[in-house]
Amino acid sequence: MCKHTPPCPTGDAPDRQAVRVSAAHPEQGWELPCNGVLLFEETGQLLPDGSIVAPCRQQLAGAEMQRSA
């Protein structure tokens, strides 16, 4: 999908977030980079193959709850 030189990382690459954004809708909380990974504001991702990367904030929220208890 990417036509940049050098090409951006693919959707299955470990550095897949190091890309240029093709479409952004911050009012809806998402952006679509040129590699086809749908990035959500809460840090979740939907990969081009349909697999889901859970948001990182869930781990942080759990850690904060343990500290305050």
C-alpha positions, 0 to 999 in steps of 0.5 A: 500500500505504501508508496513512500521512499523508503517504504514505511513498515508493513502492518505485521512489522514490529515497528508498524507505528513508524508510518505516515498517516493517510487518513485521520479522524481525531474527532472519532478517535482513529487514524489510518496509516499507509500500511493499513493498520487502524490506530485508535486513540486509546492505543488499540490497533486493528491489523490489516489481517483482522487481528486485534492489538489490545490497548496498552492503557488497560495494563496501566489502569490495573496497575494504578488500581493496585497502587491505590488499594 
